[in-house]
Amino acid sequence: PLKWEFPGGKIEPGEEAAMALRRELREELGIESEEVKQVFVHTHRYAGFSTVNLKFFHVSHYTGEMVNRVFEQIRWLAQEELANIDFLDGDRAVVEWLVSARARTFWLSDKL
């Protein structure tokens, strides 16, 4: 409880990961994501619970007014601020990547 996480959720039967992301962003934030690209994959094992396969996407364009429909609060942060936030354990690998020099190089490259 009260840890930070990125928007998203579970993939439903018959859905592709990008389709699931679009649905979750519509449900959680009221936006329509138009351009998404998978940028990071991580498998995390929660002790005594389960293993989750996490896929993270860059949303380069969306339409609609962002509305917080399910979270305690939402925040926009600079990349370097992410390391100071208490994220769920499963999200820590992507946070480490996001604040790393590798990610900065990735964002500046033509990979997106």
C-alpha positions as CSV (number, residue, x, y, z in Angstrom):
1,P,0.0,0.0,0.0
2,L,0.9,3.6,-0.7
3,K,3.8,2.7,-3.0
4,W,4.1,4.3,-6.4
5,E,3.6,2.4,-9.6
6,F,3.2,3.1,-13.3
7,P,-0.2,3.1,-15.0
8,G,-1.1,-0.3,-16.5
9,G,-2.5,-3.7,-15.6
10,K,-3.0,-7.2,-16.7
11,I,-3.4,-8.4,-20.2
12,E,-6.8,-10.0,-20.8
13,P,-7.3,-13.1,-22.9
14,G,-6.9,-12.3,-26.6
15,E,-5.1,-9.0,-26.1
16,E,-1.7,-8.0,-27.3
17,A,0.4,-6.1,-24.7
18,A,0.0,-2.7,-26.5
19,M,-3.8,-3.2,-26.7
20,A,-3.9,-3.9,-23.0
21,L,-1.9,-0.7,-22.3
22,R,-4.3,1.3,-24.4
23,R,-7.3,-0.1,-22.6
24,E,-5.7,0.4,-19.2
25,L,-4.8,4.0,-19.9
26,R,-8.3,4.7,-21.1
27,E,-9.7,3.1,-17.9
28,E,-7.2,4.6,-15.4
29,L,-6.5,8.0,-16.9
30,G,-9.2,8.6,-19.5
31,I,-6.7,9.1,-22.4
32,E,-6.4,7.5,-25.8
33,S,-2.8,6.5,-26.4
34,E,-2.1,6.6,-30.1
35,E,1.6,5.9,-30.4
36,V,3.2,3.3,-28.1
37,K,6.5,1.4,-28.2
38,Q,7.7,-1.3,-25.9
39,V,11.0,-0.1,-24.3
40,F,11.7,-2.4,-21.3
41,V,10.8,-5.9,-20.2
42,H,11.4,-7.3,-16.7
43,T,10.4,-10.4,-14.8
44,H,10.1,-9.9,-11.1
45,R,9.4,-12.5,-8.4
46,Y,7.5,-11.2,-5.3
47,A,8.6,-13.4,-2.4
48,G,5.8,-15.7,-1.3
49,F,3.5,-14.3,-3.9
50,S,4.0,-14.8,-7.6
51,T,6.2,-14.0,-10.6
52,V,5.1,-11.2,-12.9
53,N,6.3,-10.4,-16.4
54,L,6.3,-6.6,-16.8
55,K,6.4,-4.7,-20.1
56,F,7.0,-1.0,-20.1
57,F,6.0,1.3,-23.0
58,H,6.8,4.8,-24.2
59,V,3.7,6.6,-25.1
60,S,4.8,9.3,-27.5
61,H,1.3,10.7,-28.2
62,Y,-2.1,10.6,-26.6
63,T,-5.3,12.5,-26.9
64,G,-7.8,13.5,-24.2
65,E,-7.5,15.3,-20.9
66,M,-5.8,13.1,-18.3
67,V,-8.1,12.4,-15.3
68,N,-7.1,10.4,-12.2
69,R,-9.7,7.6,-12.0
70,V,-8.1,5.0,-9.8
71,F,-4.9,6.2,-8.1
72,E,-4.3,8.0,-4.7
73,Q,-2.6,10.6,-6.8
74,I,-0.7,11.0,-10.1
75,R,2.5,13.0,-10.8
76,W,4.7,14.0,-13.7
77,L,8.4,13.7,-12.7
78,A,11.7,14.4,-14.4
79,Q,13.8,11.3,-15.1
80,E,16.3,12.1,-12.4
81,E,13.5,12.5,-9.7
82,L,12.3,8.9,-10.2
83,A,15.1,7.4,-8.1
84,N,13.7,9.2,-5.0
85,I,10.2,7.7,-5.2
86,D,9.1,4.7,-3.3
87,F,8.1,2.4,-6.2
88,L,6.8,-1.1,-6.0
89,D,9.6,-3.6,-6.1
90,G,8.6,-4.9,-9.5
91,D,9.1,-1.4,-11.0
92,R,12.5,-0.7,-9.5
93,A,14.4,-2.3,-12.5
94,V,12.7,0.0,-15.0
95,V,13.3,3.0,-12.7
96,E,17.0,2.1,-12.5
97,W,17.1,1.9,-16.2
98,L,15.2,5.2,-16.7
99,V,17.7,7.2,-14.5
100,S,20.7,5.5,-16.1
101,A,23.0,6.8,-18.8
102,R,21.8,3.9,-21.0
103,A,18.2,5.2,-20.9
104,R,19.3,8.8,-21.7
105,T,21.3,7.4,-24.7
106,F,18.2,5.4,-25.8
107,W,15.8,8.4,-25.6
108,L,18.2,10.5,-27.7
109,S,18.7,7.8,-30.3
110,D,16.4,7.0,-33.2
111,K,15.1,3.9,-31.5
112,L,11.8,5.5,-30.7
